[in-house]
Amino acid sequence: MSENKMGKYFKYAIGEIILVVIGILIALQINNWNEERKEKESLNAIYNLVISDLESDLKTIPEILKYNDNKAPLLKHIIKGNLSLNDYYTNDKYYNLIGGSEDFSLKTKGYEQLRNFNGSDFSSNEVQIKINDFYEKYNTRLEGLNELALDDLKSNYAYWKENFIWYPDYLIGKESSGFVNYSIENMDYKNRVANYFFLNCGLISEALEEIKIEANKILTLLREKTSD
């Protein structure tokens, strides 16, 4: 009789243990689901920030392209050797044509957060690999181009400062016959215009056009990912 009671007790105890274990496993699974849900929500928030960055960049890029496109015909006119005194009378944009440029850098707040996120996977996650490749490639490319453009401007101003008495007037936007004569007659100016055109209307505009295409591809992927 006592053995029968003991057997029932053991069965009851084992049943209780099994129920406890099952309860623990269910709790762990629920916790895992919650953690996965939180991680997905955090990752989607980062993706949405990347989307916002890219959308902002895609609004800025056309403005810079337009800036360069508007200058291109005037620059080509000079490069072809057609600049004349009358051009200055009819279009005041000739006066400070190569005195400045528009630089551009990608917004990287979302990308930086993705890089620092524990759940990031740049080795096998297709979307994250493409995001990383995009920013690694174009951040480096833009940094180099912006540096070249800045060095070009510095070179122009340094040369003019050391060699021409009209330089102070040029800086304050005051019309100077000295600068006009230099720009029309001196081959040095034509060379500087050609260099400016090559960098800004050539290399930089080409890079921005390429970035537009690739950024839109990333946006399509991210919008699909965040809508899941």
N, C-alpha and C positions, 0 to 999 in steps of 0.2 A: 504493500500500500504506500509506504513511504517512498519506495523507489518510483512508483507511478507519479507521485506528487513531485518528486525531484525532477523527473523527466519533463513533466509539464512546465515546471519552473524554468528549466534550461531552455525549453522551446520558446517560452514567453520572453526570457531574457535575450535569446538570440534574435527573436523577432523585433524586440525593442531596439537592439543594437543595429539591426538592418535598417529599421525605420529612421534611426538617428543618422546613420551613414547616408541613406538616401536623401534625408533632409539637408545634410551638409553639402552633398553633391549638387542638389538643386539650388541651394543658396549660392554655391560657388559659380554654377552656371549662370544664374541670374546676375551675379556680380560681374562675370565676364561679359555678359550681354550689355550690361550697363556701361562697363568700361569701353567696350567696342563702340557703343552708341555715342559716348562722350568724345571718344577719339575721332569718330567720323564727323561729329558736329564741329569739333575744333579744326579738323582738317578742311572741312567745307568753308568754315569762316576764313581760313587762310586763303583757300582758293578764290573766295569772293573778293578778298583784298587784292590778290594778283589780278583778278578781272578788272577791278576798279583802277589799278595802276595802268594796265594796258589800255583801257578805254580812255583814260586821261592822256596817255602818250599818243594815242591815235587821233586825238583832237589837236594836239600840239604840232605833230609832224606836218600836216598839210599847210599850216601857217608858215613853217620854215621853208617848205618846198616852194610855196608861193613867193616868199621873200627872195629866194634864190632865182626863181623863174623870172621874176620881174626885173632882176638885175642882169640876167643873162644876155638879152639883146644889146644892152648898152656896153657890156663888157666885150662882146664879140665885135661891136662897132669899133671899139678902140683897138682890139687885137688885129683887126684887118687894116689898121692904119688910116681909118676914115675920120678920126676925131678932128673937129674944127672949132674955131672960136664961136661960130654960130650955134654949135651944139650947147654951149654953156648959156647962151642967151635964151634958147628955147626949152632947155630942160635942166633945172637946177640940181637934179639927182647926180649929174656927172661930177659935181664938185667933191662930194665925199663918198664916191662910189666904192672905194676899197678901204675906207677908214674904219669899218666895223663888220662884224659877221654874227650870225645867230648860231650859238652852239646848242647841243642837245644831249641830254643824258636820260636814260631810262629810269623811271621811278622803280625802286627796288624794295619798298617796305614789305610787300607781300612775299616776295622771293626770299628776303632775309629771314622772315618768320618761318617760311617753309624749310629753309636750311637748318634752322635751330629747333625744329619740331621733332620730338622723339619718335613720332610715328612715320617720319619721312623715310622713303626708300628710293634712293637714286640709282640703285643697281638693277631693280627688276620692275618697278612701277613705271609703265610706259608714259603716263601723263607727266609724272615728276621728272623722268629722264628728259623728256622734250622741253619742259620748263627750264630745267637746269642748263641744258645745251643752249637754249635760246639766250638766256642771260649771260652765260659764260662767254659765248661767241660775240654778242653785240655790245656788251659792256666793254670788253677789251677793244673791240674795233672802234667804238665811239670815243673811248678814252684816247686812243692813238690819233684819231682824226681831229678831235678837239684840240689836242696838243699841237698838232701840225698847223692848224688854222691860227691858233694863238701865237705860235712862233712866227708865222708869216706876218701877222699884224705888228708884232714887236719889231721885226726886222724892218718893216716899212717906216715905222715911226722913228726908230733909232737912226736910220739912214737919213731921213729928212731932217731930223733934229741936228745932225752933225754937219749937214752940207748945204742947207738952204735958209736964207734969211726970211723967207715967207712962212716958215714953220709956225711961229707963234700965231700968225693970222689964221692959218689953216686950223689950228687947234680950237680956236674960239668961233670958227665958222664964218670968219670975215673973208669976203671975196678978195682974192689976191691975183693980180696979173702975173706975178712970178710963178705961182703954182700952175695957172692956166698955160703959160708958155712952156713950162716944164712938161706938163702932161701931153701937150700937143707935139712938142719938138724932141723930147728926150726919149731915146729908146729904152732907157732904164724903166720908165713908167709903164711902157707897153709890156715889158717883161714882167713887171710886178702885177699888172692886171691879168696877164695870162696865167700867172701862178695862182692868183686869187680865184680865177674862174675854174681852173683845174681842181683846186681843193674844194671849193664851196658848191659850185654848180655841177661839178663832176663827181668826185669821190664821196662827198658828204651827202649830196642829193641821191646818189645811187644807193648808198647805205640805208638812207631813210626809206626809200621806195621798197627795198628788200625787207626792212624791218616791218613795214606796214603789212606785207604779205604774210610773213611768218607770225607776227603778233595776232593776226586774225585767225590763223590756224590754231594757235594756242587757245584763243578765246573760245573757239568752237568746241574744242576738247573739254575745256573747263566748264562751259555752260552745260554740256551733256553730263559731265561728272557730277555737278552740283544739283542737277535736276533728278538724279536717280532716287 
